[in-house]
Amino acid sequence: MTAADSRPSADPATRAIAIFCAGFIAVLLVSGYLEHEVLRLHLAQSLIYLAIAALCYRQNKLGYGIGLAISAEWNAYNLFSSGFIAAGFRQLSLLLREGRISNAGHLVGALGGIDHFALIACLIWGYAKLPSKRFRDVFILLGSAFLVTAYFLAIVAWLWPQFIPRLKAKLLH
């Protein structure tokens, strides 16, 4: 890590990253309130977003890698495997058309997907503005992706182990 990697930054990209991290923490908390069995998992998952905001504020490249990885993984799983984001958009459509929703928990999926897409854009914007980009950053970004994936799988195994068979079934088919 260089001196530039630890210098605090409050530029617009960094502020936007913090806002979207806070937004996703809110999504996690609302989801945990609506579905109590995932609350402990979501509290532990919130730590990822606190770390992203803090690391990006310090212009630490691990923050950008962690943020890109967890956002892309969450959106990919919930777009292509679980259908959670699509279910959320169906609820959003129902709310806009009829002024009601049938499943508030699903509405959170749309909000989470939108938040993650915005967070990805802000992370790319923030990383692009860093003054000290090097080829070796690829290894930092890949390493951070590995770390956040390992952390997420560990907290799922520890705090919500009943999800593991469903995750295996979705990923193996």
Secondary structure by P-SEA (a helix, b strand, c coil): cccccccccccaaaaaaaaaaaaaaaaaaaaaaacccaaaaaaaaaaaaaaaaaaaaaccaaaaaaaaaaaaaaaaaaacccaaaaaaaaaaaaaaaccccccaaaaaaaaaaaaaaaaaaaaaaaaaaccccccaaaaaaaaaaaaaaaaaaaaaacccccaaaaaaaaaac
